[in-house]
Amino acid sequence: MEFTERQQRIVKMLKAKSPLTGEKIAGQLKLSVPTIRADLRLLTAVEVLKARPKVGYVYYGDSKLGVDYANLYDQPISTIMQPAATIKDDATLQAAISKLFLQDVGTLFVLDQTDQLVGLISRKDLLRASFNNSNPESVLASVIMTRMPNIVTVTADTTVKQAGQQLLKHKVDSLPVVDKSAPKSVIGKITKNRIFQHFIEQA
């Protein structure tokens, strides 16, 4: 994480002398307390400073300054992607429901008989199809799936940041990871939860 010049000055000030109240820090910076309140809140949140009631702020450590966030974001998703849950396009709605809940996943990637990606089925798709069809054994996955090319895919060399941006942009929870040389061959998946887990583990 890169701190602003003002935040760096606050850290340097507290590193040289602790504790200091918010009023004293603001005074040395020739600013008001409300102006620096957000800075103090951030530095406390990342544990560079500690706030002590009736005492002030103390320097706690700059270990958080050493976190290589650039590397964290620029890692390829090949290092964190998960196995993809797949189903054939001629599987029934009942089979899709069973597989999704037994594997506890949010999305099934639909493959044709040559194992090429042709669509995906989300929990919402299954719920909607279940309400609209009284006989789930009579409906095929190919009927209820979202079809290619309306599916966003990523490759194993996509960075964590790029994958996260795609997930947010398209408002989806999961993306299929495909072989770069075979764009319809699914080799894994990346999800919002997996990216969140990655950041927590690295922190």
HULIN-V883738 format. One record per pair of residues at least 12 apart in sequence whose ideal C-beta (glycine too) atoms are under 7 Angstrom apart, sorted by the first residue. I is the first residue (numbers start at 1). GAP is how many residues later the second one is. If there is no record, write none. Layout:
i->I gap->GAP
i->I gap->GAP
This chain:
i->1 gap->45
i->1 gap->63
i->1 gap->66
i->1 gap->68
i->6 gap->33
i->7 gap->32
i->7 gap->35
i->7 gap->36
i->9 gap->20
i->10 gap->15
i->10 gap->29
i->10 gap->33
i->11 gap->32
i->11 gap->37
i->11 gap->51
i->13 gap->12
i->13 gap->15
i->14 gap->35
i->14 gap->43
i->14 gap->44
i->14 gap->45
i->15 gap->44
i->18 gap->40
i->18 gap->41
i->19 gap->33
i->19 gap->36
i->19 gap->37
i->19 gap->38
i->19 gap->39
i->20 gap->36
i->20 gap->37
i->21 gap->35
i->22 gap->18
i->22 gap->35
i->25 gap->32
i->40 gap->17
i->46 gap->18
i->47 gap->13
i->47 gap->14
i->47 gap->17
i->48 gap->12
i->48 gap->13
i->48 gap->14
i->48 gap->16
i->48 gap->17
i->72 gap->130
i->73 gap->86
i->73 gap->87
i->73 gap->88
i->74 gap->85
i->74 gap->87
i->75 gap->84
i->75 gap->85
i->76 gap->80
i->76 gap->81
i->76 gap->82
i->76 gap->83
i->77 gap->77
i->77 gap->79
i->77 gap->81
i->77 gap->83
i->77 gap->86
i->77 gap->100
i->77 gap->113
i->78 gap->78
i->78 gap->79
i->80 gap->80
i->80 gap->114
i->80 gap->118
i->81 gap->75
i->81 gap->96
i->81 gap->107
i->81 gap->108
i->81 gap->109
i->82 gap->106
i->82 gap->107
i->82 gap->109
i->82 gap->112
i->83 gap->105
i->84 gap->25
i->84 gap->92
i->84 gap->102
i->84 gap->104
i->84 gap->105
i->85 gap->14
i->85 gap->18
i->85 gap->20
i->85 gap->23
i->85 gap->24
i->86 gap->22
i->86 gap->23
i->86 gap->25
i->86 gap->100
i->87 gap->12
i->87 gap->21
i->87 gap->23
i->87 gap->54
i->88 gap->23
i->89 gap->21
i->89 gap->22
i->89 gap->23
i->89 gap->29
i->89 gap->51
i->89 gap->52
i->89 gap->53
i->90 gap->50
i->90 gap->52
i->91 gap->49
i->91 gap->50
i->92 gap->44
i->92 gap->45
i->92 gap->47
i->92 gap->48
i->93 gap->36
i->93 gap->40
i->93 gap->43
i->93 gap->46
i->93 gap->51
i->94 gap->42
i->94 gap->43
i->96 gap->12
i->96 gap->25
i->96 gap->30
i->96 gap->45
i->97 gap->29
i->97 gap->33
i->97 gap->39
i->100 gap->23
i->100 gap->26
i->106 gap->16
i->106 gap->17
i->106 gap->67
i->106 gap->68
i->107 gap->13
i->107 gap->14
i->107 gap->15
i->107 gap->66
i->107 gap->67
i->108 gap->12
i->108 gap->13
i->109 gap->67
i->109 gap->77
i->110 gap->31
i->110 gap->32
i->110 gap->35
i->116 gap->68
i->116 gap->69
i->117 gap->31
i->117 gap->59
i->117 gap->61
i->117 gap->67
i->117 gap->69
i->118 gap->29
i->118 gap->30
i->119 gap->26
i->119 gap->27
i->119 gap->28
i->119 gap->29
i->119 gap->32
i->120 gap->25
i->120 gap->26
i->120 gap->31
i->121 gap->20
i->121 gap->23
i->121 gap->24
i->125 gap->19
i->125 gap->20
i->125 gap->21
i->129 gap->15
i->151 gap->25
i->152 gap->14
i->152 gap->18
i->152 gap->23
i->153 gap->22
i->153 gap->23
i->153 gap->25
i->153 gap->30
i->154 gap->12
i->154 gap->21
i->154 gap->23
i->154 gap->36
i->155 gap->22
i->155 gap->23
i->155 gap->25
i->156 gap->21
i->156 gap->31
i->157 gap->23
i->160 gap->35
i->160 gap->38
i->163 gap->12
i->163 gap->27
i->163 gap->32
i->164 gap->31
i->167 gap->25
i->173 gap->18
i->173 gap->19
i->174 gap->15
i->174 gap->17
i->175 gap->14
i->175 gap->15
i->176 gap->13
i->177 gap->12
i->177 gap->13
